[in-house]
Amino acid sequence: MGLVWDDAYRFGDAEIDEQHQHIFALAARLIDDAETGQGDVVEILADLLTHASYHFAAEEALMASVGYPDLASHRAVHTAFADELMAMAERLRAAAPDAMQEIAGFVESWIRGHICFGSA
């Protein structure tokens, strides 16, 4: 079925919610394209990394401004996600077997756990 946005995933901050929706849409497109072999997964992955990096900085700044107590841990989750996507992009560029399916599975799992809070 793929990823489908639901308003239940809203964080409550308009800017962060808009960013989450954009990342969600990119992730859904990446997953669909990886599963069908259509589209340019490398290009979508680059867009996802760009937008995720911008979003992570904004989200972390917001968390710092309100004194979020688990900021360091949350920042580490963001860094691990970006690092893993970059490693997978390298595997994809090297034409590693099953790289597209690996990326699709990783992105879907992360989005469901991080943005959907495991509710999807």
Short mmCIF file of the C-alpha atoms (twelve columns), coordinates in Angstrom:
data_MODEL
# 
_entry.id   MODEL 
# 
loop_
_atom_site.group_PDB 
_atom_site.id 
_atom_site.type_symbol 
_atom_site.label_atom_id 
_atom_site.label_alt_id 
_atom_site.label_comp_id 
_atom_site.label_asym_id 
_atom_site.label_seq_id 
_atom_site.Cartn_x 
_atom_site.Cartn_y 
_atom_site.Cartn_z 
_atom_site.pdbx_PDB_model_num 
ATOM 1   C CA . MET A 1   0.000  0.000  0.000   1 
ATOM 2   C CA . GLY A 2   2.889  2.390  0.591   1 
ATOM 3   C CA . LEU A 3   3.061  5.399  2.809   1 
ATOM 4   C CA . VAL A 4   -0.036 7.557  3.108   1 
ATOM 5   C CA . TRP A 5   -0.007 10.762 5.174   1 
ATOM 6   C CA . ASP A 6   -2.550 11.028 7.955   1 
ATOM 7   C CA . ASP A 7   -3.219 14.148 10.027  1 
ATOM 8   C CA . ALA A 8   -2.679 12.009 13.129  1 
ATOM 9   C CA . TYR A 9   1.060  12.342 12.378  1 
ATOM 10  C CA . ARG A 10  0.995  16.108 12.950  1 
ATOM 11  C CA . PHE A 11  3.483  17.409 15.490  1 
ATOM 12  C CA . GLY A 12  1.596  20.633 16.205  1 
ATOM 13  C CA . ASP A 13  4.051  23.146 14.749  1 
ATOM 14  C CA . ALA A 14  3.001  24.331 11.275  1 
ATOM 15  C CA . GLU A 15  6.564  24.575 9.902   1 
ATOM 16  C CA . ILE A 16  7.643  21.191 11.241  1 
ATOM 17  C CA . ASP A 17  4.396  19.576 10.069  1 
ATOM 18  C CA . GLU A 18  4.886  20.987 6.561   1 
ATOM 19  C CA . GLN A 19  8.448  19.679 6.500   1 
ATOM 20  C CA . HIS A 20  7.313  16.260 7.733   1 
ATOM 21  C CA . GLN A 21  4.671  16.127 4.991   1 
ATOM 22  C CA . HIS A 22  7.259  17.006 2.333   1 
ATOM 23  C CA . ILE A 23  9.706  14.376 3.615   1 
ATOM 24  C CA . PHE A 24  6.840  11.893 3.825   1 
ATOM 25  C CA . ALA A 25  5.881  12.591 0.186   1 
ATOM 26  C CA . LEU A 26  9.493  12.199 -0.989  1 
ATOM 27  C CA . ALA A 27  9.837  8.953  0.974   1 
ATOM 28  C CA . ALA A 28  6.595  7.594  -0.477  1 
ATOM 29  C CA . ARG A 29  7.762  8.455  -3.999  1 
ATOM 30  C CA . LEU A 30  11.176 6.878  -3.374  1 
ATOM 31  C CA . ILE A 31  9.591  3.688  -2.030  1 
ATOM 32  C CA . ASP A 32  7.123  3.435  -4.916  1 
ATOM 33  C CA . ASP A 33  9.819  4.073  -7.527  1 
ATOM 34  C CA . ALA A 34  12.211 1.603  -5.892  1 
ATOM 35  C CA . GLU A 35  9.537  -1.080 -5.792  1 
ATOM 36  C CA . THR A 36  8.432  -0.548 -9.394  1 
ATOM 37  C CA . GLY A 37  11.865 0.175  -10.861 1 
ATOM 38  C CA . GLN A 38  10.445 3.378  -12.334 1 
ATOM 39  C CA . GLY A 39  11.690 6.922  -11.857 1 
ATOM 40  C CA . ASP A 40  15.066 8.140  -10.699 1 
ATOM 41  C CA . VAL A 41  15.629 6.745  -7.233  1 
ATOM 42  C CA . VAL A 42  19.080 8.379  -6.987  1 
ATOM 43  C CA . GLU A 43  17.575 11.818 -7.653  1 
ATOM 44  C CA . ILE A 44  14.723 11.291 -5.184  1 
ATOM 45  C CA . LEU A 45  17.188 10.032 -2.586  1 
ATOM 46  C CA . ALA A 46  19.296 13.183 -3.049  1 
ATOM 47  C CA . ASP A 47  16.177 15.348 -2.622  1 
ATOM 48  C CA . LEU A 48  15.202 13.384 0.479   1 
ATOM 49  C CA . LEU A 49  18.648 13.874 2.008   1 
ATOM 50  C CA . THR A 50  18.593 17.606 1.241   1 
ATOM 51  C CA . HIS A 51  15.147 18.168 2.703   1 
ATOM 52  C CA . ALA A 52  15.776 15.898 5.680   1 
ATOM 53  C CA . SER A 53  18.977 17.767 6.544   1 
ATOM 54  C CA . TYR A 54  17.155 21.117 6.425   1 
ATOM 55  C CA . HIS A 55  14.299 19.701 8.487   1 
ATOM 56  C CA . PHE A 56  16.575 18.117 11.069  1 
ATOM 57  C CA . ALA A 57  18.304 21.460 11.664  1 
ATOM 58  C CA . ALA A 58  14.945 23.242 12.065  1 
ATOM 59  C CA . GLU A 59  13.535 20.567 14.345  1 
ATOM 60  C CA . GLU A 60  16.650 20.482 16.507  1 
ATOM 61  C CA . ALA A 61  16.640 24.301 16.790  1 
ATOM 62  C CA . LEU A 62  13.006 24.199 17.904  1 
ATOM 63  C CA . MET A 63  13.776 21.479 20.435  1 
ATOM 64  C CA . ALA A 64  16.740 23.467 21.778  1 
ATOM 65  C CA . SER A 65  14.596 26.608 22.097  1 
ATOM 66  C CA . VAL A 66  12.101 24.809 24.348  1 
ATOM 67  C CA . GLY A 67  14.747 22.933 26.329  1 
ATOM 68  C CA . TYR A 68  13.811 19.482 25.030  1 
ATOM 69  C CA . PRO A 69  15.594 17.155 27.476  1 
ATOM 70  C CA . ASP A 70  16.400 14.373 24.999  1 
ATOM 71  C CA . LEU A 71  17.817 16.593 22.243  1 
ATOM 72  C CA . ALA A 72  21.188 14.842 22.069  1 
ATOM 73  C CA . SER A 73  19.554 11.466 21.575  1 
ATOM 74  C CA . HIS A 74  17.142 12.832 18.968  1 
ATOM 75  C CA . ARG A 75  20.021 14.516 17.131  1 
ATOM 76  C CA . ALA A 76  21.856 11.175 17.091  1 
ATOM 77  C CA . VAL A 77  18.807 9.511  15.488  1 
ATOM 78  C CA . HIS A 78  18.788 12.186 12.778  1 
ATOM 79  C CA . THR A 79  22.520 11.776 12.149  1 
ATOM 80  C CA . ALA A 80  22.231 7.989  11.954  1 
ATOM 81  C CA . PHE A 81  19.376 8.274  9.430   1 
ATOM 82  C CA . ALA A 82  21.335 10.653 7.185   1 
ATOM 83  C CA . ASP A 83  24.497 8.537  7.457   1 
ATOM 84  C CA . GLU A 84  22.606 5.367  6.572   1 
ATOM 85  C CA . LEU A 85  20.932 7.019  3.574   1 
ATOM 86  C CA . MET A 86  24.310 8.235  2.306   1 
ATOM 87  C CA . ALA A 87  25.764 4.730  2.640   1 
ATOM 88  C CA . MET A 88  22.794 3.269  0.787   1 
ATOM 89  C CA . ALA A 89  23.136 5.891  -1.947  1 
ATOM 90  C CA . GLU A 90  26.718 4.717  -2.449  1 
ATOM 91  C CA . ARG A 91  25.522 1.110  -2.713  1 
ATOM 92  C CA . LEU A 92  22.935 2.206  -5.249  1 
ATOM 93  C CA . ARG A 93  25.514 4.076  -7.320  1 
ATOM 94  C CA . ALA A 94  27.720 0.975  -7.229  1 
ATOM 95  C CA . ALA A 95  24.764 -1.071 -8.543  1 
ATOM 96  C CA . ALA A 96  24.764 -3.313 -5.484  1 
ATOM 97  C CA . PRO A 97  22.171 -6.098 -5.706  1 
ATOM 98  C CA . ASP A 98  18.917 -5.288 -3.905  1 
ATOM 99  C CA . ALA A 99  20.085 -1.733 -3.065  1 
ATOM 100 C CA . MET A 100 16.786 -0.186 -4.168  1 
ATOM 101 C CA . GLN A 101 14.719 -2.583 -2.058  1 
ATOM 102 C CA . GLU A 102 17.065 -2.049 0.896   1 
ATOM 103 C CA . ILE A 103 16.656 1.728  0.623   1 
ATOM 104 C CA . ALA A 104 12.876 1.451  0.275   1 
ATOM 105 C CA . GLY A 105 12.593 -0.797 3.325   1 
ATOM 106 C CA . PHE A 106 14.882 1.352  5.451   1 
ATOM 107 C CA . VAL A 107 13.143 4.618  4.531   1 
ATOM 108 C CA . GLU A 108 9.658  3.201  5.093   1 
ATOM 109 C CA . SER A 109 10.621 1.743  8.459   1 
ATOM 110 C CA . TRP A 110 12.276 4.968  9.589   1 
ATOM 111 C CA . ILE A 111 9.399  7.188  8.459   1 
ATOM 112 C CA . ARG A 112 6.840  4.947  10.150  1 
ATOM 113 C CA . GLY A 113 8.843  4.965  13.378  1 
ATOM 114 C CA . HIS A 114 9.958  8.588  13.402  1 
ATOM 115 C CA . ILE A 115 7.150  10.604 11.836  1 
ATOM 116 C CA . CYS A 116 4.237  8.200  12.301  1 
ATOM 117 C CA . PHE A 117 5.495  7.145  15.751  1 
ATOM 118 C CA . GLY A 118 4.905  3.507  14.832  1 
ATOM 119 C CA . SER A 119 1.172  4.084  14.388  1 
ATOM 120 C CA . ALA A 120 0.936  3.187  10.712  1 
# 
